[in-house]
Structures are given as C-alpha cells and as structure tokens.
C-alpha cells in the first residue's frame, strides 16, 4: 500500500463504485415503476466493506508468509436487498415513487461529496508535493 | 456496471412510458369509434410491462445472476380488451343493430386520463434518474481537475 494511494483513497474509490451501482439500482426501480409484480431493490454497504475498512482478517485464514495472497477482502461487494416493507399496490408492484426519488437525490449528493473529498485530498497531496506551493 | 448501464435502464423506462402514452392516446382518439377493420366497435388496448435484465456482455449477465438484479422495463405486448362494448340506444346511427343499440368501445375516459397522467409522471421520474446519473458522471470527470 503506497503512501499516495492509501487506504483512504481506496475507500473513497469504493464508495464511488458503490454509489454508482446504487444509482443503477434506483434507476431500475424507477424504470419498473409500472411493472406488475415488481419488488424494488436497494443496496446496502456490506459487512465486507466494513471488514475491508478495519482490515480485519476473515476467520480461519492467517497470513504467515509475505507471498501469501492478501486475506483482506479487497473487492467489497454491496448486498442487494429487497424492500419488504413497501406495500404492493393492486398489480403487485411496490415501487414507492417518492421514496425512490429521495434515494436518487441522496445518492447523487453522496456521490458529489465523495468526488469533492477525493479532489480535496488530491489538492492536499499536490500542496505537499510542491512544498506548500512556494516555488 | 458503468454510467451507461444506468442510461440504458432509464431509457428503457422512458420507452415504456412513451408506449403507454401512445396506447392511451390511441384509446382516447377512438373513444367513439364504432367501426374497425376487424369489425365491431374499437377494442381498448393495454400495454403489458415486464422487467427485463439490461445486461449486455457475458460478464454483466454473470454479475446479474450472481449479485445485482438491475432490470430495465419493456412493453412485452399490447393486448386488446375483448370485453363487450357499452350499448347506447341510437336508432338513427348507421351502425345500430335491429333493436336500435350501438356498440361503443368498452373504455372509460376517466381511466385513460389517469393512465395518461401516471405515464407522464413516470416518464418524468425516469428523466430525473437519467439526469441525476449524468450529474454524477460529470462530477466523476471533475476528479483531479
């Protein structure tokens, strides 16, 4: 793990990936707002991502040699979950338009936050590389 | 998964809503049609919508099976309402039967208007989804700028 692209940078990248995928899932729910029998899905930040963030080893595996594969989960996946609380309407569709729209804008704001954070971090790095900007 | 997947999903939703709009327009235009090429009064049409996977490549199909279940929407068929039409007493009408009744299409203008409004709103929701994802893509392009 390099100094420039450390765990924090990777974490931001993961969060961008996650939000993009969540955006896709919300789009799918909105596309199927009139599909009979459709149950909306959502993504949850998974346990795996949490494990990745805290660098916890999966149970039963230990790294005893430098050449062993990393036991840290390096590709965290988001869990798809069905929204079981939504009440289906007459044709069995349970997409709640208002709920999906609010999730959509929430997701967009979070994505914006992540990209801004990433930019700030890069700016900080640039600042350090140029020795505080004083040439 | 990329930004284009989201665009494909949203555009499938847009197509569905536009088709529903066309079907509704067709029904409303034929609210008083008593003569059709297939004979009899106009039969109201209904769009049947189904969820379809949007995956294109093998990798995406595999990912879909294993993990995410993002689906677009598609109008699979347009069915005709085979129910009997409304009978209106009008002996002077050229299409009236021997008892003086004319068979009018079995459709309710109120239902069609409601369909039109919901299709319109759903269309807007899909446009918003696409715009939101476009904004996200723009933000991604700004990284490092």
Interface residues (C-beta under 8 A of the other chain):
Chain A: X16 X17 X19 X20 X21 X23 X24 X25 X26 X27 X28 X30 X31 X32 X33 X34 X35 X36 X38 X41 X43 X77 X80 X97 X100 X101 X104 X105 X107 X108 X111 X112 X115 X118 X119 X122
Chain B: X1 X2 X3 X5 X6 X9 X10 X12 X13 X16 X17 X20 X49 X50 X51 X54 X67 X68 X69 X70 X71 X72 X73 X118 X119 X121 X122 X125 X126 X128 X129 X130 X132 X133 X135 X136 X139 X140 X142 X143 X144 X145
